[in-house]
Structures are given as structure tokens and as C-alpha cells.
Amino acid sequence: MHDMATEQAFGARGPHRGGDEARSAPPSATEAIPLTWGTLGLETMASLLVVSMDRLSSRCYAARCQWPRLHPLNDRAVTAVPHHPLIMLESTRQLATAVELGRPAAGRATLEAVSVSLGLRLRARPLERGSATDVAVRVSVSDLVTDAGSLVAHRVTAEYLHAGEPFGSCTIRLVRSADTAAPRDEPAEPGLLHPSAAAVGAAAESDVMLARASRGHLVIAPRDPGHPVLLAGRPEHLPLAAVLEAGRQAVLLSSGMTASAVVGLEVDVRTRVPLRGARIETKAEAGGSRFLVTVAGRLAATGTVMLWGP
């Protein structure tokens, strides 16, 4: 089951399109893309996960990442620590930003991640016993869409390898959003109760994204409104990673499974999700569960959490 989920994510590549980008000739030699935490729009150097990125052709790159054992989302185990799957998502997001930086400054636009498909091979997943894990990445770009020379949409797929063996893949779709207004938070409900971190597969209480209302339904209510990863920079709406993490936690809470059972994650954000108050529901399916996020009764996001079970 876990290999199947990963293969589906590995194959999440669409057809190439996009005018001048599709006709551009690849460079004659490997071209390095300079990376700093400032150019990638990160708040601190500690947030930088991408160490290097080389352009191999117009659509392909080779990169290296370094994932710290003490990443805020990771468990604080004394022995070997498995990296949280959202570290792979954040690495792919940083790689996508680097791809955008490789375009002419006049042709850049602010793009927002709206969907992701992530898969893991649990048997090949690295465990960190020291300070950090060095990861090789194969990056490809597809579904390029431009408007007057400006990149307005693309899809980035990153295949992650440790010691030469693939262990995971992540595909992100990014688009230029025409919706600039911040969504309003849903009215505060009385008596919200946050589940424990262990019940939702989180490493710390500050990572919990959910609360249960007095009538029993789940809502998104981050315990830490300034979370350094999920809500970095105090955004006006929930970023893609925060919506996905809320879905992951909701499925683990409802299924009783542990974080180690997760082999795949998908989410598609249709409209912007407010920072607090959106409802989240789960429905068990073969191999995992679906989750739905609604705002004022309207569907805002859908996703799937694939689980490896007996």
C-alpha cells in the first residue's frame, strides 16, 4: 500500500505547455542557482532547507537539501528521529521559489501553492541519529503557463533520495492568485477543546491545529498563531501546508492511527481558508481517509490522507 501511494505521487506530472518556455533550448552546461534564506523569502537562516540547486536543462534541476534533526515539526526522540512529511513539502516549496527566481525579474509574479501530492516509501525513509540528514533531489517543472512573459502557473515535482535510494516525492501546483482579500475568521465558538499532541500525531502541543467545539464538530484553531513553520510570517490566511497539516491531524484523530502510518498526503485548496474557525470533517475510505474543509458552509479545500495498515 505504501509503495502504491508513493508511485502515484511520483507519477503526478502533467503535460508541458507554456509558450516561450516550451521552446527554450537547455543551457550547454550545468548552471547553479544562488540560494540564500533572504532570496527565498524566509524569515531566518534556520528555515533554509535547500543547500544547492543546479539547472540541468530548461525543465530539470538537481538539488541538495539538509533536514535538521531539531526541525520544529520533528519529534524530540532520544534515538533515531523520522522527519515530519511536511519537511518534504516545505523543501519543495523552496525549490519552486528557486525555479521562479531563475526567470527574468520583469517576468516574475507572486505565485501561491494551491495543491500538493506527497508520497512516502516507509522502508526507505531515512532516520536521523545525528544532527541533520543530507538529501538529494531530482526536480522537474511542468504545466508552465505564462502571460505577457510573466509566469502565472507551474507544477514542480521533486523526487527525494537518501544514500541513492528514492524514499519520497512531492508535487506542488502554484498559480498567480487574483484573490488578494484575506478571508474573515469564522465566529468564535465557546468551549473549544484542543486534543493532545499525541492524539493528532504532532510533536508538541504548539503544533496542534484543531479543536473540538461544544457540539462535537472539529474546527481549525491553531494553538500557536505564530507557529514558525505552519504560520511563518503571520499570514492573513492559512497556507497550503497548514491546511494539509490540519487534515492530517484530523484523520489521525478520527482513525486512531499514529503518525508513522501516513504514506501519502494530498490537498486541493479551492478558496482561501481563514486562520481560525473553518470546519473540518473526515470520511474513512479504503487505504485512508478524505477530509473536507468548509467555510460558512461552503467547500474550501479537499484532501486525502493515505494510511498504511495491516
N, C-alpha and C positions, 0 to 999 in steps of 0.2 A: 504493500500500500504506500509506504513512504517513498519508494523509488518511483512509483507511478506519479505521485503528486509532483515530485521534482522534475520528471521528464516533461510533464505538462507545462510547467513553468519554463523549462529550458526551451520549449518549442514555441513560446509566445512571441513570435516575430511576425510582423505584418509585411505587406508588400512595400517596396521602396517607391517613393514619389516625392516630388518637390522641386521641379524645375531645374534651376541652375545647379543645385546641389547634386542632383542625379547625374548631371553631365560632367561634373568637375573631375579632372584627372587626379589620381592619387599622387602624393609627393614622391619624388625619386628616392628619398632616404627617410629613415625614421626621424620624426620631428617631436621633440619634447615640449610639453605644455607646462610652463611655470605655474606652480601652485603655492599659495600661501593661505593662511586662515583668513586674512583680510580680503583677498581677491575672491574667495569662495563665499563671502558674506557671513562668516562665522563670528561669534562673539568673543571667543577665546582660542588660543592656540591648542588648548587641551581638547577642543571639539574636532580638530582636524584628524580625519581617519585615512585620507588618501595621501600617500607618501610621494608617489610619482605617477605620471601618465604620459605615454608616448603615442604619437599618432603613427599608425602603420599604413593607413590608406585613408581615403575620404570618409569612410564609414566605420573603420575598425581601429581599436586602440588596445594597448597593453598597459596595465596599471598595476600598482602595488599598494596595498593597504596595511596598516598596522592597527590592530584592535587591542586596546589596553585591557588587562585583566580587571582593573578597577574602574571600568566604564560605569557610569551611574545606573544603567539598567541591569548590570550583571549581578548575579548572586555573590555574596561575600563568603563563599565556602572556603574552608581551610585547605582542602585538597584541590583537585582539578576543577576548573570552572568552565562550563559551556557558555559560549557567548549568546546573548539575547538575539533572537532573529531580527529585531528591528535595527540592530547594528548593521546588518547587511543592507537594509533599506536605506539607512542614512548614508552609508558609503555610496550606494548607487545614486542617491540624490546629489551628493557632492560631485560624483563623476559626471552626472548630467550637467551640472553647473559648469564644470570644466569644459565640456563639449561646447556649451554656449559661449564661453569666453574665447574659444578658438575662432569664432566668427568675427567679421569686421565690426568695430564699435558702432558704426552707423546702422548696422543691420541687427542689433540686439534688441530684444524685448524681454520684459519680465515675464517668465513663464511659471506656471503653478502646476504641481503634481496633482492629477485628478484620479489616477487609478494605478494599482500595483498588483503584481502577481509574483509570489515568492514561494520557492520550494526548497526543501532540505533533504539531504541524504543523511539520516541519523548515524549510520555506521561509519561514515567518512567524516563527520563533523569534528573539527579539532577541539581539543580540550586544552585550556591554558593552565600550566602548572607554575609558570614563572611570572613575568611582568607583562608580556604582550605577545600576540600571535601575528606573524607575518603571513600575509595572504596575497596570492597572485590573482589577477583579474583579467578576463578577456571581455572587452567591451565592444558592442556593436550598436549602430544607430540606424533606425528605420522610420518609415512613415513621416519623412520630413515634409513640412508644409511651410511655404514662405509667402509673404505678402509684401510686394514692393521691396524685395531684398531683405526683409526682416523675417527671422524665424518665428513662426507663430504656433507651431506644434511639432513635436517629435516624440519618438519612443526610444528609450535606452534600455538595452539588455546587458546585464553583467553576469558573467559566469565566474564563480569563485572557486579557487583551488588552494589546497594546502598540501605541501610536500608532493606536488604534481598531480594530486587526485582531486577531481571535482567533488564538491560537497554541497553546493547550493547555487541557486540562480535567482535573480531578481529583475523584473521588467517594470519600468515606470513609464507612464504616458504623461507628458506635460503639454499644457496648452496655454495660450495667452488668454487670460480671463477678462471678459468685458464687465463682469460684476465686481465693482470696487467697493460697494457698501458693505459694512460689517453687519452681520445678522444680529438681531436682538436676542438676548438670552431669554429662555422661557421663564415664565413667572416662577419665583422660588416656591418650592413645596415644603411644608412644615414636616419636621420629624424625619429628615433624611438620615439613613444609617449606612455608613460605609462598611463594606465587607473587609475582612482581614486581607493582608497582602498574600498570605499563603493560599487563601481560597480562590484568588484570581490569578495565581501564577506570577505574582510580582515579587521583586527582591526586597522592597521596602514599602512601608506604609505610605510614604510620599508618592509612590508610583501608582497608587490605586486611582483609577479613572471613573469608578462607578459608585452609585449609592442607590439604596432601595427606598422608595417612597412609602408613606404610611399605607397606601392601598396595595402595596406589593410589587408594583412595576419598577423596572430599573431605569435610571436616568444617568446620563453622563454628567459627572460632577467631580472634576479633578481635585484631589486633596491638596495638591501643591499648584496653585495658579501660576507660579513662576518656575515650573519644572525645567531644569537645564537642558533637557533633550526634547521632551514631548511638547513643551510650550516655550521653547527658546525665543528670546526677544519679545516676550509678551505680545503674541499675535492677537489680532482682533477677532479671529475665528479659529476653529480647531484645524490644525494642519492635517494632511493626509495621514501621517504617522500616528497622530493622536487618535484619529477616528479608528484606524486599524487596531491600535492597542486596546481601545475601549471594546471593540468587537472581540478581540482575542480573550480579554478578561471575562467578558460576558459569557462566552462559550465555555470557558473553563469553569466558571462559577456554576453554570446550569448543568454541565455534564459531569462534574466531579472529577474530571481528569486533571493531571498535573501538566506543568509547562513542558516537560520533556516529551509529551505525546504529540506535540504540534509538529507537523511535517509540511504544512503549506498554509499560506495566507493570501487572501485576495480581498480587494475592496475597490468599489467604484463610487466616487463621490459625485452626486448629481448637482447638488446645490451646497452652498457654504453652510457649515454646521456651527451653531453658536458655541461659545465656550462652556456654557452650563445649561442644563435643563432638557436637552434633546432626549427623547425616549429611545431605548434600545431593546429589541426583542430577539430571541433566538429560536431556531427550529431545527431539531435534530434531523439529519439525513444520513444516508449510507456513507460511511467514511468520515463523518464530521458533522458540522452544523453550519447553517446560514444565520446571518444576523441582519437585521433591518434597523436603520436609524431614521426616526421621524421627527419632524419639527412642525409644531402646530398642526399635527395630523397629516402632514404631507411627507412623502418619502424623500429623504435627503441623501441616503447612502445605503448601499447593499454590499454584503461581503460574505466570504466563506472561510471557515477555519477547518482545515483538514487534519484529522487526528489518526494516529497510528495505534490501533488496538488489536487485541487478540482475535 
